[in-house]
Amino acid sequence: MPEPGAEAEEEDLTSRTDLRNERKRSEAAWAEFAKTLVTISERHLLRMELSEAVLSVVQDARRISSPGAKARALRLVRQELRGQDLGLLRERLEDLSHPNARRASTPADDWRRKLLDGGETELAAFVEEHPRADRQRLRTLLRNARKAAAASSNKALGILTQALREALSAG
């Protein structure tokens, strides 16, 4: 029978090295984001909805050209940003940089997701709804897209999506 204090000891198995490495990764992420904030356009910076203090420090850092002084200014930007949610800030920046990335999904996107997650039954359902679709071609494109997903290639997914659009428009 385990002792009551044993559970607490098992939960906290992170070493000081792991904690230090996590802190370094966190600081590197903040440093990268601070550098990004200093380099983005003024229009995007103003649309980021940053606090006045952060905005002021970023604008000051933009005016500095000396490398040493710029590094100190970036540290000040990091310091001002620390209390905020990095994930949310990155999401805002991504929305500003790529406004169409979060577009609504189309029927072809929905079918692509279903076909990739499913199997032969989903393909049969698609072909039943859209009899002009080429089952063999779609099966080949699905196989290629599944293989490419492991290698993180978007080309095969794009080809599959285009074939689905064509099949959807053909009826």
C-alpha positions, 0 to 999 in steps of 0.5 A: 500500500503506497504512503500518502506522501508518495503521490506528491513525490511522484508528481514532482519529478522535474529536475532543476535542469529540466526547469532551467531548460524550460525557462530558456525555451520560454525566454527564447520564445519571448525574445523571438516574439519581441523581435517580431514585434519590433520588425512588423509594420506600424499598422499591424503593431497598432492593431495588435491591441497591446497595452500602452506600456508595451506599445511605447517600449516597442516604438522606442526600440524601433528607433534604435539602430545601435546593435547593443542598444537594440538588444537592451531595448528588446530585453525591455520589450520582453520584460513588458510582455512577460505578464501577457499570454504569448499564445494569444499574442501570436494568434493575433499576429497570425490573424493580422499577417494571414487574414484568410487563414481562418476562413470558413471551411468549404464543403470540399474541406469538410469532405476531405477531412471526413475522407482522410479520417474515415475509410472506404465507407466514407468514400462510398458515401461520397461517390453515392452522393456524387456519382460523377466522381472518379472513385479510383482517382479519389482513392489514389489521391487519398492514399497519396494525401495520407502518406504526404500528411506524415511528411507534412506536404500540403501539395497532395492535400491541395490536389485532393481538395481540388479533385473534391471541388471538381466532383462537387461541382460536377454533381 
